[in-house]
Amino acid sequence: MKENVLAELYQTVEQRKAEEQEGSYTCYLFEKGLDKILKKCGEECSEVIIAAKNGDNQETVLEISDLLYHLTVLMVNEGISLADVEAELEKRSKKTGNLKQFHQVDKNS
């Protein structure tokens, strides 16, 4: 298994954006623009949910992979680096006790 497959994916997507290749799905997404990329991210997110709800781990892995790919295309399109996301995740990993407090409704009022 490759050491950092997400970094390699990011680099490949960057290359596709810089150098169009005929028949490339990635190039097609960049050509269609942000709305198409966002639509695909939404579709793949829904497919992850459905696969997980169905308890099909193999299908869930496939759909998560599709989602990560489309999110990577979104990141490259918007100029968000993998390092930006990694830094945010590292910052969050240092937090403890950050369970959000939910608004409690007083049912007696």
Residue pairs with C-beta under 8 A, 6 or more apart in sequence:
2 8
6 68
6 72
6 82
7 82
9 68
9 69
9 72
10 72
10 75
10 76
10 81
10 82
12 26
13 26
13 72
13 73
13 76
14 76
16 24
16 26
16 27
16 30
17 26
17 27
17 30
17 76
17 77
20 27
20 31
21 27
26 73
29 36
29 37
29 40
29 70
29 73
29 77
30 37
30 73
30 77
34 77
34 78
37 70
37 73
37 74
37 77
38 74
40 70
40 73
41 67
41 70
41 71
41 74
44 63
44 66
44 67
44 70
45 67
47 63
47 66
47 67
48 60
48 63
48 64
48 67
50 63
51 59
51 60
51 62
51 63
52 60
74 80
75 81
75 82
75 85
